Amino acid sequence: MAKRERSRHAIKEEVSRRIHQIDEVADDGAHIRVPDPEPHERDAWGRNWDMDYFGNARGYEASIRSVVDDVRDEFDLVDDPVTRVPNPFGD
């Protein structure tokens, strides 16, 4: 199945939504700071982005990693056309 393409913002929002639905995070009322996804060359699993350095994540690392990996399997990171700066020289 082909992955759906999403912008940085959309991926960040989806990861945040899923993290805050983790039972232990929700039960504790924790607010996890979610970083922007960082692009990288496609890896052996076909993933082209990752996330590191979540804020207030102590004790939830394994659950967060599971969420991030699930989202990485579902979505490819694409350039956000709104934030892409056009080349003034046209090449």
C-alpha positions as CSV (number, residue, x, y, z in Angstrom):
1,M,0.0,0.0,0.0
2,A,1.3,3.4,-0.9
3,K,2.0,5.9,1.8
4,R,0.0,9.1,2.0
5,E,2.0,12.3,1.8
6,R,1.7,14.9,4.5
7,S,3.4,18.2,5.4
8,R,5.5,18.7,8.5
9,H,2.7,20.4,10.3
10,A,0.2,17.6,9.5
11,I,2.6,14.9,10.6
12,K,3.4,16.8,13.8
13,E,-0.3,17.2,14.6
14,E,-1.1,13.6,14.0
15,V,1.8,12.3,16.1
16,S,0.8,14.7,18.9
17,R,-2.9,13.6,18.7
18,R,-1.9,9.9,18.9
19,I,0.6,10.5,21.8
20,H,-1.9,12.3,23.9
21,Q,-4.3,9.4,23.3
22,I,-1.9,6.9,24.9
23,D,-3.6,5.6,28.0
24,E,-0.8,6.3,30.4
25,V,-0.2,9.8,29.0
26,A,-3.9,10.7,29.2
27,D,-4.3,9.1,32.6
28,D,-1.4,11.2,34.0
29,G,-2.6,14.3,32.3
30,A,0.9,14.8,30.8
31,H,1.5,17.2,28.0
32,I,4.3,16.0,25.7
33,R,6.0,18.5,23.5
34,V,6.2,17.1,20.0
35,P,9.1,18.3,17.8
36,D,8.9,18.8,14.0
37,P,9.6,15.8,11.9
38,E,13.1,15.8,10.4
39,P,13.5,14.6,6.8
40,H,16.2,12.0,5.9
41,E,17.0,9.7,3.0
42,R,14.6,6.9,2.7
43,D,15.7,4.0,5.0
44,A,15.4,0.3,4.7
45,W,11.8,0.4,5.8
46,G,10.8,3.1,3.3
47,R,10.6,5.9,5.9
48,N,11.8,9.4,5.0
49,W,11.5,11.2,8.3
50,D,11.9,10.8,12.0
51,M,11.4,12.7,15.3
52,D,13.6,13.0,18.3
53,Y,13.8,15.0,21.5
54,F,10.3,15.0,22.8
55,G,9.7,17.3,25.8
56,N,8.3,16.0,29.1
57,A,8.5,12.4,27.7
58,R,10.3,10.7,30.6
59,G,8.7,7.4,31.3
60,Y,6.7,7.3,28.0
61,E,9.6,6.8,25.6
62,A,8.7,3.3,24.4
63,S,5.1,4.3,23.8
64,I,6.0,7.4,22.0
65,R,8.5,5.6,19.8
66,S,5.8,3.1,18.9
67,V,3.5,5.9,17.9
68,V,6.1,7.7,15.8
69,D,7.1,4.4,14.0
70,D,3.4,3.7,13.2
71,V,3.0,7.2,11.8
72,R,6.3,6.9,9.8
73,D,4.9,3.7,8.3
74,E,1.7,5.5,7.2
75,F,2.9,8.9,6.0
76,D,5.7,10.3,3.9
77,L,7.0,13.7,4.6
78,V,6.7,16.1,1.7
79,D,7.8,19.7,1.3
80,D,5.2,22.1,2.4
81,P,4.6,24.3,-0.6
82,V,3.7,27.2,1.6
83,T,7.1,27.2,3.4
84,R,9.2,26.3,0.3
85,V,11.1,29.3,-0.9
86,P,11.1,29.6,-4.7
87,N,14.4,29.8,-6.5
88,P,14.7,33.4,-7.9
89,F,16.9,32.1,-10.7
90,G,14.4,29.5,-11.8
91,D,16.9,26.6,-12.0
